[in-house]
């Protein structure tokens, strides 16, 4: 069997692509924004904030959790979600380094 196309890229590049895909839907962006304002949140709280059905919100939460952007802990009959700060620190570091590389370049383009 041949190599996957992702095998041709670094682990860091694949990780950033996975995180970017997770941010690739406006509902997931809205969930992340909501979680950034709250210390922690259960799915029902998020459903109340978004114009989406509970199963849809749960699917988006699953995608965010699989990407490592959020964490969830079981509390009674519900799951409490919060942003994974370590992952967000890596995202911020990546884009900060990317941006500073552009500023150092400062060439006229196109």
Residue, then its C-alpha position, 0 to 999 in steps of 0.5 A: x500500500x502506498x504512502x498517505x498524502x499526509x505522510x509527505x508533510x511534517x507532524x507539525x504541518x499535519x497537526x495544524x491542518x487538523x486544528x484548522x479543519x476543526x475551526x472550519x465550520x462556523x458552528x465550531x467557531x461559535x462553540x469555541x467563542x462561547x467556551x472562551x467566555x465561560x469557565x466550563x459548559x455542558x452541551x445543553x448550555x451550548x445548545x441554548x446559545x446556538x440555532x442548532x439541534x442538540x445532536x448537531x451540537x454534540x457532533x461539533x463538540x466531538x469534532x473539536x474534542x477529536x482535534x484536541x481543542x476542547x476537553x470534556x469531563x463527565x459530571x453526573x449525567x452530562x459532560x462538561x466541556x472546556x477549551x484545552x489551553x495547551x492546544x490553544x497555546x500551540x495554535x497561538x505559537x504557530x500563528x505568532x511564528x508564522x506572522x513574525x516570519x512574514x514581517x521579517x520578509x517584508x517584500x513587495x509581493x504581487 
